[in-house]
Amino acid sequence: MSPLPLLSGREIVKVFESLGWEVARRRGSHIVLVKDGSSATLSVPDHRPVARGTLRSLIRAADLTVSEFVAAADEL
């Protein structure tokens, strides 16, 4: 398994946007992402950095693997 990088909330949003997620709204210190065809919504904290456990939970909710997320992050 690829190690998770320490990323800010905005960097995480950019990676998810490259994977087809869209910003639905921003409420306080959280950015909410949605994707057509997915019943999940992702609430990304706009912190610097986001805890690795929180990032892992977001990846799981997006129905991705850590390797897929890391590969998408490396492409940016």
C-alpha positions in Angstrom: 0.0 0.0 0.0 1.3 3.5 -0.9 1.9 5.8 2.0 -0.5 8.7 2.2 1.0 12.1 1.7 0.3 15.0 4.1 -1.9 17.4 2.0 -3.9 20.5 2.8 -7.7 20.4 2.3 -7.5 22.5 -0.9 -4.9 20.1 -2.3 -7.2 17.1 -1.5 -10.1 18.9 -3.3 -7.9 19.4 -6.4 -7.1 15.6 -6.5 -10.8 14.7 -6.1 -11.8 17.2 -8.8 -9.4 15.5 -11.1 -11.2 12.2 -10.4 -14.6 13.6 -11.3 -15.9 15.1 -8.0 -17.3 18.7 -8.0 -17.5 21.3 -5.2 -21.1 21.6 -4.2 -20.7 24.1 -1.4 -18.4 25.5 1.2 -19.7 25.7 4.8 -17.3 27.1 7.4 -14.1 25.3 7.3 -15.4 22.3 5.2 -15.6 21.9 1.5 -18.4 19.5 0.3 -17.9 17.5 -2.8 -20.4 15.5 -4.9 -20.2 13.2 -7.9 -22.9 12.2 -10.4 -23.7 8.5 -10.0 -22.4 8.4 -6.4 -24.6 8.5 -3.3 -21.7 9.7 -1.2 -20.8 13.3 -0.4 -17.3 14.1 0.8 -16.8 16.8 3.5 -13.2 17.8 3.2 -11.8 19.9 6.1 -10.0 23.0 4.9 -7.1 22.4 7.3 -3.4 22.3 6.7 -2.5 19.5 6.9 -5.5 17.1 6.9 -4.8 14.1 9.2 -4.0 10.9 7.4 -6.8 9.0 9.0 -9.3 11.6 7.8 -7.9 11.4 4.3 -8.1 7.6 4.4 -11.7 7.9 5.4 -12.5 10.2 2.5 -10.8 7.9 0.0 -12.8 5.0 1.3 -16.1 7.0 1.1 -15.2 7.9 -2.5 -14.9 4.2 -3.3 -11.2 4.5 -4.2 -8.1 2.7 -3.2 -5.1 4.6 -1.6 -3.0 3.7 -4.6 -5.5 5.3 -7.0 -5.6 8.4 -4.9 -1.9 8.7 -4.6 -1.5 8.1 -8.4 -4.0 10.9 -9.1 -2.2 13.2 -6.6 1.2 12.5 -8.3 -0.2 13.5 -11.7 -1.1 17.1 -10.5 
